[in-house]
Amino acid sequence: MINESSQALNKVSGLVFTSVLLFWCGYVAITLFVGFVTSSTISSEVLQLTIWGLTSSGGLLALTFLFRRIEGGSVTNLCLRVRASSLRNFLFGLLLGGVSFGIHVGVVATFAGPIRFEFVPGVGALTALVYFARFLSTSCMEELGFRGYSLRRLAPILGPWPAVWLTAVAFGMSHFLYGWDMQTIMLGVVPAGLLWGMSAIATRGIAVPIGLHAAWNFTSWSAGSRAETGLLQLVVEEEALELTQAVGMASYLSIFTLLTFAFWFIHRRNIARAVLTPTSLVAER
């Protein structure tokens, strides 16, 4: 009897891993195809990325519905249903992302010496709105790809932490498609994936990670910390550049680690209060 139960569990686990792998193959196919079409037809880079994120998000939603239809399960069990609390969770994610980036800047300014910001001429409110839409659309795309179907299917098989780690690593590896180097992926993208993933586990949805993801990217752009020209330009004295980079990395990793564990404790508290049960993490059939 035990052997039969073990064999049944192994069979279910194998099916889940296979379906998640196929879903990620679909993610790559959708994002590459849409990216090729948008880059070939839209000259504005920010508009191209915005349409890329929106269109790919629609494709990933359709792919999710297809997989759940084949599996005979409900999409609502994936915590993708828009609820009354979704907007509140999204706004909370935006606020937390913005505040945490502000703390990050404060830590760097305190421990790495003087830094200053200068306004960039010609970049105003309309440009900021366009870039916010750009970061929001690509955040939706990536959260649907890694914290939606895949995380919810893996969590009951592996448990929260292994599932979050696996999706975070897969999220990081997807950035090879964008030409990112390994150091940036391992020290930047993967820690972010851990935070987005644990926030999705704790809140049983992707509204908070979408808000966190979009807010961090948008505020870092606004502060001139990304390749694209932002609202501000970050100015660091040359002699302080190396120290600023080292402190910035330490601050980034510390903040993301603390927030990840904070969401883990929220998840554990919810279980203790019977708001969640270990099996409620999953998309049940």
Salt bridges, closest charged atoms under 4 A:
GLU71 OE1 - ARG68 NH1 2.39
GLU71 OE1 - ARG153 NE 3.63
GLU118 OE2 - ARG116 NE 3.32
GLU142 OE2 - HIS175 NE2 3.61
GLU142 OE1 - HIS213 NE2 3.19
GLU143 OE1 - ARG147 NE 2.84
GLU143 OE2 - HIS213 ND1 2.72
GLU228 OE2 - ARG134 NH2 3.39
GLU228 OE1 - ARG226 NE 3.50
GLU237 OE2 - ARG116 NH1 3.33
